Amino acid sequence: MALLDLLGRRMCLRILWELRDSCLRFRALQTAAETNPAVLNSRLGELKAAMLVELTAEGYQLTAQGNELIKLVLPMHDWAENWSRKIGDD
């Protein structure tokens, strides 16, 4: 699946996650995602080509498709939080 191949690339999910609530300029996104500029630039290019992220005058933000994807990822995030607490208790 093309989507899973894209999301499995280093930092793709993290970039989408950092853009879930706000529009960020390149340096702010780099800091938030804790990555280097080369990786960020490469992944942003791929995410823009996939029409999940767009560059506006204010910075990078999720497209409508990107927002739909994040809504699908949120339940997995909730599951992971619960799972983490359970394995931390054992």
Biopython code that builds the backbone (N, CA, C, O; Angstrom):
import numpy as np
from Bio.PDB.StructureBuilder import StructureBuilder

atoms = [
    (1, "MET", "N", (0.834, -1.182, 0.000)),
    (1, "MET", "CA", (0.000, 0.000, 0.000)),
    (1, "MET", "C", (0.881, 1.248, 0.000)),
    (1, "MET", "O", (1.796, 1.377, 0.813)),
    (2, "ALA", "N", (0.599, 2.128, -0.892)),
    (2, "ALA", "CA", (1.397, 3.349, -1.023)),
    (2, "ALA", "C", (1.339, 4.198, 0.241)),
    (2, "ALA", "O", (2.348, 4.775, 0.647)),
    (3, "LEU", "N", (0.166, 4.281, 0.868)),
    (3, "LEU", "CA", (0.047, 5.104, 2.074)),
    (3, "LEU", "C", (0.917, 4.565, 3.198)),
    (3, "LEU", "O", (1.614, 5.334, 3.861)),
    (4, "LEU", "N", (0.888, 3.268, 3.419)),
    (4, "LEU", "CA", (1.702, 2.689, 4.492)),
    (4, "LEU", "C", (3.191, 2.829, 4.199)),
    (4, "LEU", "O", (3.990, 3.020, 5.116)),
    (5, "ASP", "N", (3.566, 2.736, 2.936)),
    (5, "ASP", "CA", (4.968, 2.958, 2.573)),
    (5, "ASP", "C", (5.375, 4.389, 2.920)),
    (5, "ASP", "O", (6.453, 4.614, 3.470)),
    (6, "LEU", "N", (4.517, 5.348, 2.601)),
    (6, "LEU", "CA", (4.817, 6.743, 2.903)),
    (6, "LEU", "C", (4.878, 6.978, 4.405)),
    (6, "LEU", "O", (5.835, 7.571, 4.903)),
    (7, "LEU", "N", (3.867, 6.521, 5.128)),
    (7, "LEU", "CA", (3.811, 6.752, 6.570)),
    (7, "LEU", "C", (4.900, 6.014, 7.330)),
    (7, "LEU", "O", (5.265, 6.416, 8.435)),
    (8, "GLY", "N", (5.418, 4.946, 6.754)),
    (8, "GLY", "CA", (6.489, 4.186, 7.385)),
    (8, "GLY", "C", (7.855, 4.830, 7.244)),
    (8, "GLY", "O", (8.816, 4.400, 7.881)),
    (9, "ARG", "N", (7.945, 5.848, 6.420)),
    (9, "ARG", "CA", (9.229, 6.536, 6.262)),
    (9, "ARG", "C", (9.535, 7.365, 7.496)),
    (9, "ARG", "O", (8.645, 7.901, 8.156)),
    (10, "ARG", "N", (10.808, 7.449, 7.779)),
    (10, "ARG", "CA", (11.295, 8.171, 8.954)),
    (10, "ARG", "C", (10.684, 9.572, 9.020)),
    (10, "ARG", "O", (10.796, 10.348, 8.071)),
    (11, "MET", "N", (10.054, 9.883, 10.116)),
    (11, "MET", "CA", (9.523, 11.193, 10.483)),
    (11, "MET", "C", (8.192, 11.575, 9.832)),
    (11, "MET", "O", (7.637, 12.616, 10.185)),
    (12, "CYS", "N", (7.658, 10.791, 8.907)),
    (12, "CYS", "CA", (6.409, 11.189, 8.246)),
    (12, "CYS", "C", (5.261, 11.340, 9.245)),
    (12, "CYS", "O", (4.605, 12.381, 9.284)),
    (13, "LEU", "N", (5.023, 10.325, 10.035)),
    (13, "LEU", "CA", (3.942, 10.415, 11.013)),
    (13, "LEU", "C", (4.197, 11.520, 12.021)),
    (13, "LEU", "O", (3.262, 12.207, 12.431)),
    (14, "ARG", "N", (5.427, 11.701, 12.421)),
    (14, "ARG", "CA", (5.748, 12.752, 13.389)),
    (14, "ARG", "C", (5.437, 14.139, 12.826)),
    (14, "ARG", "O", (4.899, 14.993, 13.531)),
    (15, "ILE", "N", (5.771, 14.354, 11.574)),
    (15, "ILE", "CA", (5.494, 15.645, 10.935)),
    (15, "ILE", "C", (3.995, 15.886, 10.876)),
    (15, "ILE", "O", (3.522, 16.969, 11.220)),
    (16, "LEU", "N", (3.249, 14.881, 10.442)),
    (16, "LEU", "CA", (1.786, 15.022, 10.398)),
    (16, "LEU", "C", (1.237, 15.299, 11.792)),
    (16, "LEU", "O", (0.344, 16.129, 11.963)),
    (17, "TRP", "N", (1.768, 14.607, 12.775)),
    (17, "TRP", "CA", (1.312, 14.780, 14.156)),
    (17, "TRP", "C", (1.569, 16.203, 14.645)),
    (17, "TRP", "O", (0.705, 16.804, 15.283)),
    (18, "GLU", "N", (2.725, 16.732, 14.357)),
    (18, "GLU", "CA", (3.065, 18.085, 14.805)),
    (18, "GLU", "C", (2.209, 19.151, 14.118)),
    (18, "GLU", "O", (2.012, 20.237, 14.664)),
    (19, "LEU", "N", (1.707, 18.844, 12.935)),
    (19, "LEU", "CA", (0.868, 19.794, 12.207)),
    (19, "LEU", "C", (-0.625, 19.630, 12.504)),
    (19, "LEU", "O", (-1.449, 20.346, 11.937)),
    (20, "ARG", "N", (-0.974, 18.700, 13.380)),
    (20, "ARG", "CA", (-2.389, 18.395, 13.615)),
    (20, "ARG", "C", (-3.186, 19.570, 14.161)),
    (20, "ARG", "O", (-4.378, 19.680, 13.877)),
    (21, "ASP", "N", (-2.566, 20.445, 14.933)),
    (21, "ASP", "CA", (-3.302, 21.534, 15.568)),
    (21, "ASP", "C", (-2.864, 22.920, 15.118)),
    (21, "ASP", "O", (-3.481, 23.918, 15.490)),
    (22, "SER", "N", (-1.798, 22.989, 14.316)),
    (22, "SER", "CA", (-1.299, 24.318, 13.987)),
    (22, "SER", "C", (-0.546, 24.325, 12.666)),
    (22, "SER", "O", (-0.185, 23.284, 12.118)),
    (23, "CYS", "N", (-0.329, 25.515, 12.189)),
    (23, "CYS", "CA", (0.468, 25.775, 10.999)),
    (23, "CYS", "C", (1.860, 26.178, 11.499)),
    (23, "CYS", "O", (1.974, 27.059, 12.351)),
    (24, "LEU", "N", (2.906, 25.550, 10.985)),
    (24, "LEU", "CA", (4.255, 25.827, 11.471)),
    (24, "LEU", "C", (5.195, 26.163, 10.318)),
    (24, "LEU", "O", (5.122, 25.568, 9.243)),
    (25, "ARG", "N", (6.060, 27.108, 10.558)),
    (25, "ARG", "CA", (7.125, 27.408, 9.611)),
    (25, "ARG", "C", (8.182, 26.309, 9.710)),
    (25, "ARG", "O", (8.192, 25.530, 10.663)),
    (26, "PHE", "N", (9.065, 26.255, 8.721)),
    (26, "PHE", "CA", (10.037, 25.168, 8.619)),
    (26, "PHE", "C", (10.831, 24.976, 9.903)),
    (26, "PHE", "O", (10.902, 23.861, 10.420)),
    (27, "ARG", "N", (11.426, 26.036, 10.426)),
    (27, "ARG", "CA", (12.281, 25.886, 11.624)),
    (27, "ARG", "C", (11.474, 25.459, 12.841)),
    (27, "ARG", "O", (11.941, 24.647, 13.639)),
    (28, "ALA", "N", (10.274, 25.994, 12.991)),
    (28, "ALA", "CA", (9.427, 25.605, 14.121)),
    (28, "ALA", "C", (9.028, 24.133, 13.996)),
    (28, "ALA", "O", (8.988, 23.409, 14.990)),
    (29, "LEU", "N", (8.737, 23.701, 12.781)),
    (29, "LEU", "CA", (8.395, 22.301, 12.558)),
    (29, "LEU", "C", (9.604, 21.407, 12.799)),
    (29, "LEU", "O", (9.470, 20.320, 13.361)),
    (30, "GLN", "N", (10.770, 21.851, 12.383)),
    (30, "GLN", "CA", (11.997, 21.091, 12.622)),
    (30, "GLN", "C", (12.219, 20.895, 14.113)),
    (30, "GLN", "O", (12.557, 19.798, 14.557)),
    (31, "THR", "N", (12.029, 21.956, 14.881)),
    (31, "THR", "CA", (12.202, 21.877, 16.331)),
    (31, "THR", "C", (11.154, 20.959, 16.957)),
    (31, "THR", "O", (11.478, 20.107, 17.785)),
    (32, "ALA", "N", (9.904, 21.138, 16.556)),
    (32, "ALA", "CA", (8.814, 20.336, 17.123)),
    (32, "ALA", "C", (8.996, 18.852, 16.811)),
    (32, "ALA", "O", (8.761, 17.998, 17.667)),
    (33, "ALA", "N", (9.413, 18.551, 15.588)),
    (33, "ALA", "CA", (9.568, 17.156, 15.166)),
    (33, "ALA", "C", (10.902, 16.561, 15.595)),
    (33, "ALA", "O", (11.123, 15.358, 15.464)),
    (34, "GLU", "N", (11.789, 17.408, 16.108)),
    (34, "GLU", "CA", (13.107, 16.962, 16.550)),
    (34, "GLU", "C", (13.840, 16.190, 15.454)),
    (34, "GLU", "O", (14.262, 15.050, 15.653)),
    (35, "THR", "N", (13.982, 16.830, 14.300)),
    (35, "THR", "CA", (14.655, 16.197, 13.173)),
    (35, "THR", "C", (15.619, 17.186, 12.532)),
    (35, "THR", "O", (15.677, 18.355, 12.914)),
    (36, "ASN", "N", (16.363, 16.707, 11.567)),
    (36, "ASN", "CA", (17.316, 17.585, 10.888)),
    (36, "ASN", "C", (16.683, 18.159, 9.621)),
    (36, "ASN", "O", (15.705, 17.609, 9.113)),
    (37, "PRO", "N", (17.236, 19.262, 9.107)),
    (37, "PRO", "CA", (16.610, 19.923, 7.967)),
    (37, "PRO", "C", (16.560, 19.079, 6.695)),
    (37, "PRO", "O", (15.617, 19.208, 5.914)),
    (38, "ALA", "N", (17.535, 18.235, 6.477)),
    (38, "ALA", "CA", (17.547, 17.412, 5.260)),
    (38, "ALA", "C", (16.393, 16.415, 5.264)),
    (38, "ALA", "O", (15.687, 16.270, 4.266)),
    (39, "VAL", "N", (16.206, 15.735, 6.383)),
    (39, "VAL", "CA", (15.108, 14.760, 6.485)),
    (39, "VAL", "C", (13.765, 15.481, 6.398)),
    (39, "VAL", "O", (12.859, 15.036, 5.694)),
    (40, "LEU", "N", (13.644, 16.592, 7.116)),
    (40, "LEU", "CA", (12.386, 17.336, 7.098)),
    (40, "LEU", "C", (12.054, 17.817, 5.692)),
    (40, "LEU", "O", (10.915, 17.679, 5.245)),
    (41, "ASN", "N", (13.009, 18.366, 5.006)),
    (41, "ASN", "CA", (12.784, 18.855, 3.654)),
    (41, "ASN", "C", (12.346, 17.728, 2.720)),
    (41, "ASN", "O", (11.427, 17.897, 1.919)),
    (42, "SER", "N", (12.999, 16.598, 2.827)),
    (42, "SER", "CA", (12.663, 15.444, 1.992)),
    (42, "SER", "C", (11.241, 14.959, 2.284)),
    (42, "SER", "O", (10.457, 14.730, 1.363)),
    (43, "ARG", "N", (10.916, 14.805, 3.563)),
    (43, "ARG", "CA", (9.589, 14.299, 3.931)),
    (43, "ARG", "C", (8.483, 15.289, 3.583)),
    (43, "ARG", "O", (7.399, 14.889, 3.157)),
    (44, "LEU", "N", (8.754, 16.579, 3.764)),
    (44, "LEU", "CA", (7.751, 17.579, 3.387)),
    (44, "LEU", "C", (7.470, 17.513, 1.888)),
    (44, "LEU", "O", (6.321, 17.653, 1.468)),
    (45, "GLY", "N", (8.492, 17.306, 1.092)),
    (45, "GLY", "CA", (8.297, 17.151, -0.348)),
    (45, "GLY", "C", (7.405, 15.967, -0.669)),
    (45, "GLY", "O", (6.521, 16.059, -1.521)),
    (46, "GLU", "N", (7.636, 14.854, 0.016)),
    (46, "GLU", "CA", (6.818, 13.655, -0.207)),
    (46, "GLU", "C", (5.387, 13.864, 0.277)),
    (46, "GLU", "O", (4.435, 13.449, -0.384)),
    (47, "LEU", "N", (5.242, 14.503, 1.418)),
    (47, "LEU", "CA", (3.898, 14.739, 1.965)),
    (47, "LEU", "C", (3.125, 15.760, 1.135)),
    (47, "LEU", "O", (1.904, 15.664, 1.011)),
    (48, "LYS", "N", (3.830, 16.734, 0.566)),
    (48, "LYS", "CA", (3.170, 17.681, -0.337)),
    (48, "LYS", "C", (2.745, 16.971, -1.620)),
    (48, "LYS", "O", (1.636, 17.188, -2.110)),
    (49, "ALA", "N", (3.612, 16.132, -2.163)),
    (49, "ALA", "CA", (3.281, 15.387, -3.384)),
    (49, "ALA", "C", (2.084, 14.467, -3.169)),
    (49, "ALA", "O", (1.308, 14.222, -4.092)),
    (50, "ALA", "N", (1.941, 13.963, -1.951)),
    (50, "ALA", "CA", (0.812, 13.092, -1.601)),
    (50, "ALA", "C", (-0.430, 13.901, -1.228)),
    (50, "ALA", "O", (-1.474, 13.335, -0.904)),
    (51, "MET", "N", (-0.310, 15.212, -1.275)),
    (51, "MET", "CA", (-1.404, 16.139, -0.971)),
    (51, "MET", "C", (-1.920, 15.997, 0.464)),
    (51, "MET", "O", (-3.115, 16.135, 0.723)),
    (52, "LEU", "N", (-0.994, 15.719, 1.390)),
    (52, "LEU", "CA", (-1.340, 15.643, 2.811)),
    (52, "LEU", "C", (-0.915, 16.908, 3.551)),
    (52, "LEU", "O", (-1.469, 17.239, 4.599)),
    (53, "VAL", "N", (0.073, 17.611, 2.998)),
    (53, "VAL", "CA", (0.611, 18.838, 3.595)),
    (53, "VAL", "C", (0.710, 19.883, 2.493)),
    (53, "VAL", "O", (0.974, 19.566, 1.333)),
    (54, "GLU", "N", (0.492, 21.136, 2.881)),
    (54, "GLU", "CA", (0.652, 22.235, 1.932)),
    (54, "GLU", "C", (1.422, 23.372, 2.593)),
    (54, "GLU", "O", (1.423, 23.514, 3.815)),
    (55, "LEU", "N", (2.070, 24.171, 1.767)),
    (55, "LEU", "CA", (2.799, 25.342, 2.241)),
    (55, "LEU", "C", (1.959, 26.565, 1.938)),
    (55, "LEU", "O", (1.604, 26.815, 0.787)),
    (56, "THR", "N", (1.643, 27.327, 2.976)),
    (56, "THR", "CA", (0.892, 28.568, 2.826)),
    (56, "THR", "C", (1.800, 29.725, 3.216)),
    (56, "THR", "O", (2.961, 29.520, 3.571)),
    (57, "ALA", "N", (1.276, 30.923, 3.150)),
    (57, "ALA", "CA", (2.044, 32.101, 3.562)),
    (57, "ALA", "C", (2.406, 32.037, 5.037)),
    (57, "ALA", "O", (3.410, 32.614, 5.455)),
    (58, "GLU", "N", (1.592, 31.336, 5.834)),
    (58, "GLU", "CA", (1.836, 31.229, 7.277)),
    (58, "GLU", "C", (2.779, 30.085, 7.637)),
    (58, "GLU", "O", (3.344, 30.077, 8.730)),
    (59, "GLY", "N", (2.957, 29.125, 6.741)),
    (59, "GLY", "CA", (3.811, 27.980, 7.011)),
    (59, "GLY", "C", (3.187, 26.698, 6.494)),
    (59, "GLY", "O", (2.290, 26.727, 5.652)),
    (60, "TYR", "N", (3.664, 25.581, 6.998)),
    (60, "TYR", "CA", (3.157, 24.277, 6.583)),
    (60, "TYR", "C", (1.916, 23.925, 7.399)),
    (60, "TYR", "O", (1.844, 24.187, 8.599)),
    (61, "GLN", "N", (0.946, 23.326, 6.717)),
    (61, "GLN", "CA", (-0.268, 22.887, 7.396)),
    (61, "GLN", "C", (-0.812, 21.653, 6.691)),
    (61, "GLN", "O", (-0.460, 21.356, 5.549)),
    (62, "LEU", "N", (-1.675, 20.949, 7.399)),
    (62, "LEU", "CA", (-2.325, 19.787, 6.809)),
    (62, "LEU", "C", (-3.356, 20.241, 5.791)),
    (62, "LEU", "O", (-4.006, 21.272, 5.969)),
    (63, "THR", "N", (-3.502, 19.473, 4.730)),
    (63, "THR", "CA", (-4.579, 19.692, 3.776)),
    (63, "THR", "C", (-5.840, 19.036, 4.341)),
    (63, "THR", "O", (-5.800, 18.432, 5.413)),
    (64, "ALA", "N", (-6.938, 19.152, 3.635)),
    (64, "ALA", "CA", (-8.166, 18.466, 4.054)),
    (64, "ALA", "C", (-7.918, 16.963, 4.139)),
    (64, "ALA", "O", (-8.392, 16.304, 5.064)),
    (65, "GLN", "N", (-7.178, 16.421, 3.178)),
    (65, "GLN", "CA", (-6.842, 14.985, 3.199)),
    (65, "GLN", "C", (-5.968, 14.651, 4.399)),
    (65, "GLN", "O", (-6.156, 13.616, 5.039)),
    (66, "GLY", "N", (-5.018, 15.518, 4.705)),
    (66, "GLY", "CA", (-4.150, 15.314, 5.859)),
    (66, "GLY", "C", (-4.938, 15.317, 7.156)),
    (66, "GLY", "O", (-4.676, 14.507, 8.046)),
    (67, "ASN", "N", (-5.902, 16.223, 7.270)),
    (67, "ASN", "CA", (-6.757, 16.262, 8.459)),
    (67, "ASN", "C", (-7.601, 15.004, 8.590)),
    (67, "ASN", "O", (-7.805, 14.501, 9.695)),
    (68, "GLU", "N", (-8.094, 14.494, 7.464)),
    (68, "GLU", "CA", (-8.855, 13.234, 7.494)),
    (68, "GLU", "C", (-7.976, 12.099, 8.000)),
    (68, "GLU", "O", (-8.417, 11.277, 8.804)),
    (69, "LEU", "N", (-6.745, 12.054, 7.532)),
    (69, "LEU", "CA", (-5.817, 11.005, 7.957)),
    (69, "LEU", "C", (-5.537, 11.097, 9.448)),
    (69, "LEU", "O", (-5.536, 10.077, 10.137)),
    (70, "ILE", "N", (-5.301, 12.298, 9.961)),
    (70, "ILE", "CA", (-5.029, 12.464, 11.387)),
    (70, "ILE", "C", (-6.217, 11.994, 12.217)),
    (70, "ILE", "O", (-6.023, 11.413, 13.284)),
    (71, "LYS", "N", (-7.433, 12.228, 11.756)),
    (71, "LYS", "CA", (-8.620, 11.760, 12.479)),
    (71, "LYS", "C", (-8.629, 10.238, 12.570)),
    (71, "LYS", "O", (-9.141, 9.677, 13.539)),
    (72, "LEU", "N", (-8.070, 9.574, 11.574)),
    (72, "LEU", "CA", (-7.976, 8.108, 11.609)),
    (72, "LEU", "C", (-6.860, 7.636, 12.539)),
    (72, "LEU", "O", (-6.940, 6.547, 13.107)),
    (73, "VAL", "N", (-5.827, 8.453, 12.692)),
    (73, "VAL", "CA", (-4.683, 8.095, 13.532)),
    (73, "VAL", "C", (-4.983, 8.336, 15.014)),
    (73, "VAL", "O", (-4.429, 7.645, 15.870)),
    (74, "LEU", "N", (-5.839, 9.293, 15.330)),
    (74, "LEU", "CA", (-6.124, 9.625, 16.730)),
    (74, "LEU", "C", (-6.578, 8.432, 17.565)),
    (74, "LEU", "O", (-6.097, 8.283, 18.689)),
    (75, "PRO", "N", (-7.479, 7.571, 17.079)),
    (75, "PRO", "CA", (-7.833, 6.398, 17.892)),
    (75, "PRO", "C", (-6.639, 5.484, 18.160)),
    (75, "PRO", "O", (-6.557, 4.873, 19.226)),
    (76, "MET", "N", (-5.728, 5.385, 17.216)),
    (76, "MET", "CA", (-4.534, 4.575, 17.441)),
    (76, "MET", "C", (-3.669, 5.217, 18.518)),
    (76, "MET", "O", (-3.067, 4.512, 19.327)),
    (77, "HIS", "N", (-3.601, 6.530, 18.539)),
    (77, "HIS", "CA", (-2.855, 7.239, 19.578)),
    (77, "HIS", "C", (-3.461, 6.950, 20.955)),
    (77, "HIS", "O", (-2.732, 6.672, 21.907)),
    (78, "ASP", "N", (-4.787, 7.014, 21.061)),
    (78, "ASP", "CA", (-5.463, 6.707, 22.321)),
    (78, "ASP", "C", (-5.172, 5.273, 22.756)),
    (78, "ASP", "O", (-4.900, 5.022, 23.930)),
    (79, "TRP", "N", (-5.229, 4.334, 21.811)),
    (79, "TRP", "CA", (-4.936, 2.941, 22.121)),
    (79, "TRP", "C", (-3.498, 2.812, 22.633)),
    (79, "TRP", "O", (-3.242, 2.109, 23.610)),
    (80, "ALA", "N", (-2.570, 3.490, 21.972)),
    (80, "ALA", "CA", (-1.160, 3.406, 22.361)),
    (80, "ALA", "C", (-0.931, 3.978, 23.759)),
    (80, "ALA", "O", (-0.116, 3.448, 24.514)),
    (81, "GLU", "N", (-1.635, 5.045, 24.111)),
    (81, "GLU", "CA", (-1.517, 5.612, 25.455)),
    (81, "GLU", "C", (-1.986, 4.603, 26.503)),
    (81, "GLU", "O", (-1.325, 4.419, 27.525)),
    (82, "ASN", "N", (-3.116, 3.954, 26.255)),
    (82, "ASN", "CA", (-3.626, 2.938, 27.189)),
    (82, "ASN", "C", (-2.672, 1.747, 27.269)),
    (82, "ASN", "O", (-2.394, 1.243, 28.358)),
    (83, "TRP", "N", (-2.189, 1.314, 26.161)),
    (83, "TRP", "CA", (-1.255, 0.185, 26.095)),
    (83, "TRP", "C", (0.011, 0.522, 26.877)),
    (83, "TRP", "O", (0.513, -0.296, 27.648)),
    (84, "SER", "N", (0.516, 1.724, 26.674)),
    (84, "SER", "CA", (1.731, 2.137, 27.374)),
    (84, "SER", "C", (1.555, 2.117, 28.886)),
    (84, "SER", "O", (2.443, 1.684, 29.619)),
    (85, "ARG", "N", (0.412, 2.585, 29.339)),
    (85, "ARG", "CA", (0.142, 2.551, 30.779)),
    (85, "ARG", "C", (0.073, 1.104, 31.286)),
    (85, "ARG", "O", (0.590, 0.803, 32.362)),
    (86, "LYS", "N", (-0.550, 0.225, 30.532)),
    (86, "LYS", "CA", (-0.679, -1.183, 30.955)),
    (86, "LYS", "C", (0.671, -1.879, 31.027)),
    (86, "LYS", "O", (0.943, -2.594, 31.992)),
    (87, "ILE", "N", (1.511, -1.687, 30.037)),
    (87, "ILE", "CA", (2.806, -2.381, 30.073)),
    (87, "ILE", "C", (3.737, -1.720, 31.073)),
    (87, "ILE", "O", (4.670, -2.355, 31.564)),
    (88, "GLY", "N", (3.495, -0.455, 31.380)),
    (88, "GLY", "CA", (4.297, 0.227, 32.389)),
    (88, "GLY", "C", (3.968, -0.271, 33.787)),
    (88, "GLY", "O", (4.812, -0.217, 34.680)),
    (89, "ASP", "N", (2.730, -0.763, 33.986)),
    (89, "ASP", "CA", (2.309, -1.271, 35.278)),
    (89, "ASP", "C", (2.839, -2.671, 35.545)),
    (89, "ASP", "O", (2.953, -3.081, 36.700)),
    (90, "ASP", "N", (3.161, -3.404, 34.495)),
    (90, "ASP", "CA", (3.593, -4.806, 34.652)),
    (90, "ASP", "C", (5.033, -4.925, 35.044)),
    (90, "ASP", "O", (5.537, -6.035, 35.213)),
]
sb = StructureBuilder()
sb.init_structure("model")
sb.init_model(0)
sb.init_chain("A")
sb.init_seg("    ")
for serial, (resi, resn, name, xyz) in enumerate(atoms, 1):
    if name == "N":
        sb.init_residue(resn, " ", resi, " ")
    sb.init_atom(name, np.array(xyz, "f"), 0.0, 1.0, " ", f" {name:<3s}", serial, name[0])
structure = sb.get_structure()
